[in-house]
Amino acid sequence: MSLDTLSAMRRALEAGETTAVALTEQALAAAEANGDLNAFLHLDPTQARAAAEAADARREAGEGTALTGIPLAVKDIFCSKGDPTTAASKMLANWRAPYDATAVARLRDAGAVLLGKLNLDEFAMGASGENSAFGPTLNPWDRTRVPGGSSSGSAAAVAAGIVPATLGTDTGGSIRQPAAFCGLTGLKPTYGRVSRWGMIAFASSLDQGGALAWSAEDVAEVFSVIGGHDPRDATSAPGTVAPASTLLSTPVAGLTLGVPEAFFEAVDDALQGPLAEAKAQFEALGVRLKAIELPFAGDAVPAYYVLAPAEASTNLSRYDGVRFGHRCENPVDLDDLYRRSRGEGFGPEVKRRILTGTYALSVGYYDAYYRQAQRVRRRILESFTEAFQAVDALFLPTTPTTAFKLGEKRNDPIALYEEDRFTIPANLAGLPALSLPVGFSNGLPVGGQLLAPHFEEGRILSLAHAFQQVTDHHQQRPTAGGAA
């Protein structure tokens, strides 16, 4: 029996039609069969099989949860005790985490079976999945194309049918963009809703953990487990996250969906049809569409690429060959140790962002760049706040293009940064945002994006769930071999 969604697996387990052991063996076989995707950086069959046996015993005792016995995997930026945790960087190539990240611990407590750690752009810096020190991840829909980044392995592992859901992180679109490129549903919760404790930092005021899966229903199940306050994270928001059934229960008929037309005008022509059909489908569900403007959203990319590198420069200063990370061989002196350890340990994109951030924070440039970017960030938040006084949620494209060819934009950093133009605003404002599949263009998935006010994840999950009850885009699967 082949099962590839979390909901289907849960129902089969509850009905006694399968076991956690059988699902785990299915997942391990799928991981081996799709090894060319390079989705996994670390696979632990022994640990997974032991966890599956424990999950079956737990269900037999009547103590199972919705995730008990479900095979999952996590982006290799989350610490998992005893496992390699590399952030896809040579800097941490030999490091094993001494503890579980809060999100990982909550999955284990729920009885999920964790198969291993997933590939990503190094230190979560990238929009294509090509910046990993251990090789690029491929897109299951077309292996000549990128899966998106930085949660590249998280998206590819679900799209290939290896696991039904994964954990990713989203600093500027790193869950939503790969979800769009791989035909998945991906949720970036409100900043602070998922603990950052045990999540290797890129930009601390922007990083947020979340989930990728085929459907909003499955994403809600994972979010309901990993979300909620964590006293070990000073930026963790208070309160708990509602059960998945509650998150999906908001009536959508009568809601007003804001549509910023300027965003739609900026996408490739090939995406226009699916996005227009999605708007019509929301209207058929009783959702009112209202044209709005987001006057400062166009400033999001330059502001982000000052603020995020500035925070990265500070966060990654600890990787110096002394306190953390790769240490060069036979340093001549302390200066040589620092220079060569960091030069050898970090990849080109990480170096580029560290230099950009250090420059923005330097004496004489702090006011001109960093302080100005913070002001833009505040104006973007204010523009969203004003918009949400007139509408209940927003609908806009997730990406300006479908998945592009491997190597196509690798030597053009600016073009890659522009791939995040529609996703970055939600991170700067700390808003919950979700990407869902809305159709296909030339055989490649197209994603649409829903945004809501802070802590209103249930609103966008309900909108996506209602949309998926009357469409089948999320039920489409890549062909064998990934030929588009």
C-alpha positions in Angstrom: 0.0 0.0 0.0 1.4 3.4 -1.0 0.5 6.4 1.2 2.1 9.8 0.7 0.0 12.2 2.8 0.1 12.7 6.5 -3.7 12.5 6.8 -3.9 9.3 4.8 -1.2 7.7 6.9 -2.9 8.8 10.1 -6.2 7.3 9.0 -4.6 4.0 7.9 -2.8 3.8 11.3 -5.9 4.5 13.2 -7.8 1.9 11.2 -5.1 -0.8 11.7 -4.5 -0.9 7.9 -0.8 -0.3 8.3 1.9 0.1 10.9 4.5 2.7 11.7 7.2 0.1 10.9 5.6 -0.5 7.4 5.4 3.3 6.8 9.0 3.8 7.9 10.2 1.0 5.6 8.3 2.6 2.7 9.9 6.0 3.5 13.4 4.5 3.7 13.0 2.7 0.4 11.7 5.9 -1.2 14.7 7.8 0.2 17.1 5.3 -1.4 15.2 5.3 -4.7 15.4 9.1 -4.8 19.0 9.5 -3.7 19.9 11.4 -6.8 17.7 14.3 -5.5 20.3 14.9 -2.7 17.4 15.8 -0.4 18.9 14.2 2.7 22.3 15.1 4.3 21.9 12.4 7.0 19.6 9.4 7.0 19.4 7.2 10.1 17.5 4.0 9.4 18.5 2.4 12.7 17.1 5.2 14.8 14.0 5.5 12.6 13.2 1.8 12.8 13.5 1.9 16.6 11.2 4.9 16.8 8.7 3.2 14.5 8.5 0.1 16.8 8.0 2.4 19.8 5.3 4.3 17.9 3.4 1.0 17.1 3.6 0.0 20.8 2.3 3.5 21.8 -0.7 3.2 19.4 -1.3 -0.3 20.6 -1.5 1.0 24.2 -4.1 3.6 23.0 -1.6 6.5 23.6 -1.1 7.7 20.0 -1.4 11.2 18.7 -2.1 12.4 15.1 1.6 12.2 14.4 2.5 9.0 16.2 4.1 6.6 13.7 4.3 9.2 10.9 7.7 9.3 9.2 9.0 12.9 9.0 12.3 14.7 8.4 13.7 18.0 9.4 15.9 20.7 7.8 19.5 20.3 8.9 19.4 23.7 10.6 17.5 22.2 13.6 19.6 20.5 16.2 18.8 16.8 16.8 20.6 15.1 19.6 23.5 12.9 18.5 23.0 13.6 14.8 25.1 15.6 12.4 23.8 19.1 12.3 25.7 21.0 9.6 23.5 23.8 8.3 24.8 22.4 5.0 28.2 24.1 5.7 31.8 22.8 5.8 32.0 25.0 8.9 29.9 22.5 10.8 30.6 19.4 8.8 31.8 17.3 11.8 29.5 18.7 14.5 26.9 16.6 16.3 24.2 18.4 18.3 24.1 17.6 22.0 20.4 18.3 22.3 17.1 18.5 20.4 15.7 21.8 19.1 12.3 22.5 20.7 10.5 21.8 17.4 12.3 18.5 17.0 11.6 17.5 20.7 7.9 18.2 20.2 7.8 16.0 17.1 9.5 13.2 19.1 7.1 13.7 22.0 4.2 13.4 19.6 5.5 10.0 18.5 6.7 11.1 15.0 9.4 8.9 13.4 12.3 11.1 12.3 14.2 9.7 9.4 17.0 12.2 9.3 18.2 15.7 8.3 17.5 17.5 5.0 19.7 19.5 2.7 19.5 23.3 2.4 21.3 26.4 1.2 24.2 26.9 3.5 23.1 28.5 6.8 19.7 29.0 5.1 21.1 31.6 2.7 19.7 31.1 -0.7 16.7 30.9 -2.9 17.5 27.9 -5.1 18.9 25.0 -3.1 22.2 25.3 -4.9 24.4 26.8 -2.1 24.8 23.7 0.0 28.4 22.7 0.7 27.3 19.1 0.0 25.8 19.6 -3.4 22.5 21.0 -4.8 19.1 19.5 -4.3 17.1 18.7 -7.4 13.4 19.3 -8.1 11.4 16.1 -8.3 9.1 17.7 -10.9 12.1 18.2 -13.2 15.6 17.2 -12.1 17.2 19.8 -14.3 15.5 22.6 -12.2 16.0 24.0 -8.7 13.5 23.0 -5.9 13.8 26.5 -4.3 15.5 27.4 -1.1 16.6 27.6 1.4 14.5 24.6 2.5 15.4 22.7 -0.6 15.6 19.2 0.9 12.4 19.8 2.9 10.4 20.5 -0.3 12.1 17.8 -2.4 11.6 15.0 0.2 7.8 15.6 0.3 7.4 16.2 -3.5 9.3 12.9 -4.1 6.9 11.0 -1.8 9.6 10.1 0.7 7.9 11.7 3.7 4.5 13.3 4.0 5.7 16.4 5.8 8.9 18.2 6.8 10.2 21.0 9.0 11.7 24.0 7.3 12.6 27.6 8.2 11.6 30.8 6.6 13.7 34.0 6.9 12.8 35.6 3.6 10.6 33.0 1.9 12.6 29.8 2.5 9.5 27.7 3.2 7.1 29.3 0.8 9.3 29.6 -2.3 10.3 25.9 -2.3 6.7 25.0 -1.6 5.7 26.9 -4.7 8.4 25.4 -6.9 7.5 21.8 -5.7 3.7 22.0 -5.7 3.3 21.9 -1.9 1.6 23.8 0.9 4.1 25.6 3.1 3.4 27.7 6.2 5.5 30.4 7.8 3.8 31.2 11.1 3.8 34.5 12.9 7.3 35.4 14.1 7.7 33.8 17.5 5.0 31.1 17.1 7.5 28.3 16.7 10.5 28.3 19.0 13.9 29.2 17.6 15.7 27.3 20.5 18.0 24.8 18.9 17.6 26.3 15.4 20.9 27.6 14.0 20.5 31.3 13.5 20.7 33.2 10.2 18.9 36.5 11.0 17.4 36.3 14.5 14.6 38.9 14.0 13.4 37.2 10.8 14.0 33.4 11.2 10.8 31.3 11.8 10.3 27.6 11.7 7.3 26.0 9.9 6.1 23.0 7.9 5.8 21.8 4.4 3.3 19.1 3.2 0.9 18.4 0.4 -2.1 20.0 2.0 -3.2 22.7 4.5 -4.7 19.9 6.6 -1.4 18.2 6.9 0.5 21.5 7.6 -2.0 22.3 10.3 -1.3 19.0 12.0 2.4 19.6 12.2 2.1 23.3 13.2 -0.3 22.4 16.0 2.5 20.2 17.5 5.6 22.4 17.0 4.0 25.8 17.8 3.4 27.4 21.1 5.4 29.3 23.8 8.9 28.1 24.8 10.5 29.8 27.8 13.9 28.9 26.5 13.4 31.3 23.5 13.3 34.9 24.5 11.5 35.8 21.3 8.8 33.1 21.7 5.3 34.4 21.6 3.0 33.6 24.6 0.1 31.2 24.3 -0.5 27.9 22.7 -1.5 26.9 19.2 -5.0 25.5 18.6 -5.5 21.9 17.4 -5.5 21.3 13.7 -9.3 20.9 13.5 -9.7 24.3 15.1 -7.1 25.9 12.8 -9.1 24.7 9.8 -12.5 25.7 11.1 -12.8 29.4 10.2 -15.7 29.9 7.8 -14.4 31.5 4.6 -17.6 32.6 3.0 -17.9 36.3 3.6 -14.2 36.9 4.2 -12.6 39.7 2.2 -9.3 38.9 0.5 -7.1 41.8 -0.4 -5.4 41.6 -3.9 -2.4 43.9 -4.4 -2.5 44.1 -8.2 1.0 45.5 -8.5 2.3 42.1 -7.3 0.4 40.2 -10.0 1.6 42.6 -12.7 5.2 41.7 -11.8 5.0 37.9 -12.4 5.9 36.1 -15.6 3.0 35.8 -18.2 3.1 32.0 -17.7 1.8 32.4 -14.2 -1.0 34.8 -14.9 -3.6 32.1 -15.9 -3.3 29.9 -12.8 -3.3 32.9 -10.5 -6.4 34.4 -12.2 -8.1 31.1 -11.9 -7.2 30.9 -8.2 -8.8 34.3 -7.6 -12.0 33.2 -9.4 -12.0 30.0 -7.3 -11.9 32.0 -4.1 -14.8 34.1 -5.3 -16.7 30.9 -6.0 -16.2 30.0 -2.3 -17.9 33.2 -1.3 -14.8 35.2 -0.6 -14.9 38.8 -1.6 -11.9 40.2 -3.5 -10.8 43.8 -2.9 -8.1 45.6 -4.8 -5.6 47.2 -2.4 -2.2 48.8 -2.5 0.9 48.0 -0.4 2.8 51.2 -1.1 6.0 50.2 0.8 6.2 46.5 -0.1 8.4 47.4 -3.1 11.1 48.5 -0.8 11.2 45.2 1.0 14.0 43.5 -1.0 16.6 46.3 -0.4 15.7 46.7 3.2 15.9 42.9 3.8 19.3 42.6 2.1 20.6 45.2 4.6 19.0 43.8 7.7 19.4 40.1 7.2 23.1 40.2 6.3 23.7 42.5 9.2 22.2 40.0 11.6 24.0 37.2 9.8 27.3 39.0 10.2 26.8 39.1 13.9 25.4 35.6 14.3 28.1 33.9 12.3 31.0 35.8 14.0 31.1 32.9 16.5 32.3 30.5 13.8 36.0 31.4 14.0 37.8 28.1 14.5 38.2 28.7 18.2 34.7 28.9 19.7 32.8 27.0 17.0 33.3 25.4 13.6 36.0 24.4 11.2 39.6 25.0 12.2 42.3 25.3 9.6 45.4 23.2 9.7 48.7 24.5 11.1 47.8 28.2 11.6 50.8 30.6 11.7 49.2 32.9 14.2 45.8 33.9 15.6 45.1 36.2 12.6 45.9 33.3 10.2 43.7 31.0 12.2 40.7 33.3 11.9 41.2 34.1 8.2 41.8 30.6 7.0 39.2 28.9 9.2 36.4 31.2 8.1 37.7 31.3 4.5 37.7 27.5 4.2 34.6 26.9 6.3 32.1 29.3 4.6 30.8 29.2 1.0 30.6 32.1 -1.4 27.1 33.2 -0.7 27.6 33.2 3.1 30.8 35.2 2.7 29.0 37.7 0.4 26.3 38.2 3.1 28.7 38.5 6.0 30.7 41.2 4.1 27.5 43.0 3.1 26.2 42.9 6.7 29.5 44.0 8.2 29.7 46.9 5.8 26.2 48.0 6.7 27.0 47.9 10.4 30.3 49.7 10.1 31.1 53.2 11.5 29.9 55.8 9.0 27.4 53.5 7.2 25.2 52.3 10.1 22.9 55.4 9.8 22.9 55.4 6.1 22.0 51.8 5.6 21.0 49.8 8.7 19.0 52.5 10.4 17.3 53.4 7.2 16.4 49.8 6.5 14.8 49.6 10.0 12.7 52.6 9.1 11.6 51.0 5.9 10.7 47.8 7.9 8.5 49.8 10.2 6.7 51.5 7.2 6.1 48.1 5.6 4.5 46.8 8.9 2.4 50.0 9.0 1.2 49.4 5.4 0.1 45.9 6.3 -1.6 47.1 9.4 -3.5 49.6 7.4 -4.4 47.0 4.7 -5.8 44.6 7.4 -8.2 47.3 8.5 -10.0 46.8 5.2 -9.5 43.1 4.4 -9.3 39.9 6.4 -6.3 38.4 4.5 -4.2 39.0 1.4 -3.7 36.9 -1.7 -0.6 37.5 -3.9 1.9 35.4 -5.9 4.5 33.4 -4.1 7.2 33.7 -6.8 7.7 35.7 -9.9 8.6 32.6 -12.0 8.2 28.8 -11.9 11.3 26.7 -10.9 14.2 27.8 -13.0 17.1 25.7 -14.4 20.0 24.6 -12.2 22.8 27.1 -12.7 20.6 29.6 -14.5 20.9 32.3 -11.9 23.8 31.1 -9.8 26.2 33.8 -11.0 23.7 36.6 -10.7 23.0 37.2 -7.0 20.7 40.1 -7.6 18.5 38.0 -9.8 18.3 35.3 -7.1 17.5 38.0 -4.5 14.6 39.2 -6.6 13.1 35.7 -6.5 12.1 36.6 -2.9 10.4 39.9 -3.7 6.9 38.6 -2.9 7.8 36.6 0.2 10.2 39.0 2.1 7.5 41.5 3.1 5.8 39.0 5.4 9.1 38.3 7.2 9.9 42.0 7.7 6.4 42.4 9.2 6.4 39.2 11.2 3.2 38.1 9.6 1.9 34.5 9.1 2.0 33.5 5.4 1.2 30.4 3.5 2.0 29.2 -0.1 -0.4 26.8 -1.7 -0.4 25.2 -5.2 -2.8 27.0 -7.6 -2.1 25.3 -10.8 0.7 24.5 -13.4 2.5 26.2 -16.2 4.4 24.1 -18.7 4.2 21.1 -16.3 5.7 23.1 -13.4 3.8 24.0 -10.2 2.6 27.5 -9.6 2.2 28.9 -6.0 -0.2 31.5 -4.6 0.4 33.1 -1.3 -2.0 34.0 1.6 -1.1 36.5 4.4 -3.0 37.3 7.5 -2.6 39.5 10.6 -0.4 38.4 13.4 -1.4 35.1 15.1 -4.2 34.4 12.5 -2.7 31.3 11.0 -6.1 29.6 11.3 -7.5 32.1 8.9 -5.1 31.4 6.0 -5.1 27.7 6.8 -8.9 27.6 6.5 -8.8 29.6 3.3 -6.2 27.2 1.8 -8.1 24.1 3.1 -11.4 25.4 1.6 -9.6 26.0 -1.7 -8.1 22.5 -1.6 -11.6 20.9 -1.1 -12.6 22.1 -4.5 -9.3 21.9 -6.4 -6.9 19.1 -7.0 -3.6 20.9 -7.6 -2.3 19.6 -4.3 -3.1 16.0 -5.4 -0.9 16.1 -8.5 2.4 14.3 -8.3 5.7 14.4 -10.3 6.2 11.7 -12.9 8.8 9.0 -12.3 12.2 10.5 -12.9 11.0 14.0 -12.6 10.6 14.9 -16.3 8.5 18.0 -16.7 
